[in-house]
């Protein structure tokens, strides 16, 4: 939620009109209720807003047409469909609707055409739900997309995920300090299923899953921000390091063509150093300033025969969460799914 507030501050397309939370915080001013950890100070407009309770009728009464949702899964499963029925467009970080056939899991550079699924929802319900992927998946599919044209057949990925991915109170300090936890519930299944949907082909209003094998192992490490991914890539033909790096470095998507406000100029950044990317040094990669944390850094590319290896780093709460949601909404606005109010 904090990253949503930070990135929406001064946004050219969207203005914060309502903030909601659990009953515990409802009635307080955001600036008093929040433990701010997103850099600088709490934005003035958000700090002075009174927090409302997270209920569909409250959100709808606030006059907003676009909702950015950081709700827990159970609350999102109850509230988001009702918001859609009331004609609102929900850009959600929750996992509960990702595999619904009519809901796109959108990474705007990778599958912008899947936004058509949201148009189908709008025709049926008046509003729509557009979801983010799992935070590691967002970085993974950005790397995989430009490699599909080189004959990519399968990927084995091991993740080293920051503690912020578990939420502010998600892990006990003593559990993670100087430790690695080699298990994150449901994470490996999410990475495989969501990647195949995102990279799949849209046909006749449905997504046909990509013909790609994704094998994931996920763990938690004592790092504040930034999920590091180790990738083993298998191709149908011989590949070399230079070809792979060129495909990644030259990749651009529709957000770059449209110069969307939160789009990084270069979504994939190649690091030539032998010890990069690193979370401390590279998690906030991306230009211009508003797109910091939206680029994925890739390094240590190696190739032998039809197999390649590399490391990739994605900022889990920006590109993997709030930033990707915001970019999806910017694309929806530019593509005419939602309309700017006069």
N, C-alpha and C positions, 0 to 999 in steps of 0.2 A: 504493500500500500504506500509506503514512503516513497518508493521510486516513482510510482504513478504521480504522486503529488509534485515531486521534484520536476519531472519531465513535462507535466502539464502547466507548470508555472510559466506564464508568458507565451504560451503556445499560440501560433497564428490562427488555428482552426477551432480549438476547443477551449472552453472556459469552465472552471469548476463552479457549479451552482449548488450542489448538495453533497454532503459527506455522510456516510452511514457506517455503523459499526454494531457491535453486540450491545445488549441492554446495559452491560457494565459501564460502557463509555457514553451511551446516549445521554444527551442533555449537557454534556461538557463541551467547551470550546476545544477545537482540535489542537491548538497551540498549547493548551494546558494538559491535554490527555495523552499526547504522543510523547514517546521517548525517541527523539529525532536522531537518526543515524545515517542520513542520506547526504551528508555534506552541507556546508554553509549553514544557513538558518532556515527555520520553517517559513515557507513563502507566506507573505502577508495575507493574501486572499484566503488561503486555507486555514491559517492560524486563527482567523477571526470568525470562521464558520462554526456554528453549533452542530455537533454531531447528532444525526438522527438515527433511529433504529433501522436495522436492515430488514425492511419488509417491502414487498412489491408496491403496495399502495402508497407508502411513504415516498419511495423513489419516484413513482409516477406523478405524485402530487407536486414534486419539486420543479417540474417543468422541463426536465432534461429529456433529450431524445436519444442520447448516447450514454451507455453505462459502461464503465470500466470496473470489472469485478475481480476482486482478490479474495472472494469468500472461501471459507473452508468447503470441502466437497459436499458435506451433508446440507449445509445451508444453500449452496449454489444449486444443488439438485432440486431443491424446493422452490427457490425464489426466481431463478433465471428463466425457466419456462413461463412463469406468470408475467415477468417483465416483457418477454417476447409477445405473449398474448395481448398485452396492453399496448403493443405497437412500438416498443423500444428496441434499440439495437444494442446488444450486449456483447462486449469484447471481453472474454473471460479467460482467466488463468487457471480455472478449476478443471479437474480431469474428468468430471462425471459425464459430460456430453461428447467427449472427443471422438468416440467410436460410433456415435449415432450416424446413420447413413446420410441424413440431410444436413449435417453440421460439418463445416470445413474446419480442419486443423491447419491453420494458415501460418506459413513462414513466407512473407510476401515476395521475397526474391525467388523462391523455389516453386511455389504453386499458386500464383495469383489467379489463375483461371478457376481454381476451386471456389472463389468467391461467388461463382454462379449458384452454388448450393444455398448460399444465404439469400439470393434473390428468390429461389424457390420457397424458402421459409417465409420470406416477406409476403409473397403472394398468398400463402396459406394462413399465416397467423397475424400479419400486419407488421411484425418485427422479426428479428433474427438473432441467433446466437452464433458467434464466431469464436473459436477457441484457439488458445495457444497450445503448443506441444509441451511435453515434458522439457525441463530446462536444458538437459544434456542433449536431447533430441534436436533442439533448435540449432545447436552448433554442429551436430553430426550431419544433418541433411544439407546444411549450407556447404559443407565440404564434399559431400557425395554428389550433389547435383551436377557440377561441371565435370565430374569423372565418369558419369554414365555414358557419355559419348566416346570414352576411351575403352569401352567394353567391360566396365566394372560388373562383376558377377556376385561377389560376396564381400562382407566386411565383418571382422571380429573387432569389437571395441571394448576396452577396459576404461572405466571412468574413475577419476579421483576427485570427488565432489566436495565443494566447500560447505562449511557448517551453516552458512546462511541459507542454503537450499533446504534445510530442515525447519526453517522459520526461526524467529528470534528466540523462542523458548523451546526449540525442537529437540535439543540434545543437552544432557547434563554435562557441565564443564568437566567433571572428573572422568566421564566416559570417553571424551574425545581428546583430552590433553595428552600430548606426546603419544598418540595412539592412531591406529587405522581400524575402522570398522568395516569389514568386508561384506556388508549386507545393507541394502536399502529396500524396504518392502515395496514390491510391485514395480520397482524401477526398471528392471531388466525386461520385463514383459512390455512395459510402456514403450521403451525405446524401440523394440522390434516392431510392435504393432503400429505405432504412430509413424515411424519412418516409412513403412511400406504404404501407408495411406497417403502421407504427404507427397511421396515420390510417385504415387500412382497416377493413372490417366483418368481424366474425367470423360465419361461417355454416357449420353442419354440420362443426365441427371444423377449419375452414380459414379463413385470412384472405384476403378479396378486397381487393386493393389499391385505395386511394383513387383516384378519378377526378380527379386534381389534377396539374398540371404543375409540376415542381420543377427549376429550372435553377440550378446552384451553381457558384461560382468560389471557390477557397480559397487563402489565403496565410498565411504566418507573419510575425509582427511582433515587435520586441524589447520585449515586455511580459511580465512574470513570470506573472501569472494573469489569466484572464478572456478569453473569446472574444467579440469584437464582431462583430455581424452587421448588414449593411445590406440591407434588404428592399424590393423593389418588388412590390406586391400588386395583382393584377388581379381585378376582381369582375365578376359578370354584370349588375350594376345600379349606379346612382349611389350613392356612399357619401360620408359626411362625417367629419371628424376627430372630432367629439364622439361619434358613434355607435361608431366604432372604439375610441376610448379607453374608453368605457363598457363595451363588450363585454369588453375585456381586463381592466379593473380589477375587474369584477364576477365574473370567472371563478373558480370553485371546483371542485375535483374530489373524488373519494371520499376521498383522504387527509385533506382538510380536514374533511369530514363526520365522519370517524372519529377525528379529532384524533390521528393517528399521531405518534409522538415526533419524527420527523425532518421532518414536513410543515411548510412555512411557512404561516403564517396566510393570507397573500395570495401566491399563486404568481407573479402578474404585477404588477409595481409600475410605475405610470406616473410618469415624471419630466417635470415641466413646464418645467424649465430649458432654455434653448436649446442648451446644450452638454453635455447628459447623455443617456445614461449614459456613464460613463468607467470603465475597469478599476480604476484606483487608488481611486476613490471608491465604486464600486457593485458590485464583484465579490462582496462579502460581504453582499449584500442578503438580508433574510429574518429573520423573527421567529417564535418565540422564539429564544433564544441557540443552542439545539441545531440550529436550522434556518438559521443564518447561511450564506450561500452557496447556499441552495436556491431562492431566488426569482430570477426573471428580470426585469431592469429594461428598460423600453421607453421610448424618448423620440423627440423630433422627429417626431411623427406629422403627416403632411401628406396631404391628399386633394384630388383634382381629378377631377371626373367619376367614372368607374368605376375609377380608379387611385389607389393610396395608397402612401406611402413611410414607413418608420420605421427606427429603429436599435434593436437589442436586444443585451443583454449577459448571458452565462451564465458562471458560474464553472465552468471546464472540469474541474477535479479534484474538485469537490464535486457540484453538480447534474449535471454531465456525466460523472461517474464514480462515486466511492465513495458519495456521498450518495444518488444515485438507486438504486444497488444496495441500499443499506440500507433505503431507503423501500419498495422492491419486496418485500424480505423481511418488513418490518413488515406490509405489506398481505397477503402470503401467510399470515402467522401469524394475522392478524385474520380472514381469510376461510376459515380452516380447512384450507388446503393443507398447512401444517406445524403441528405441535402442540407446545405447551409441555410440557416434561418436568416431572414432579412433583418 
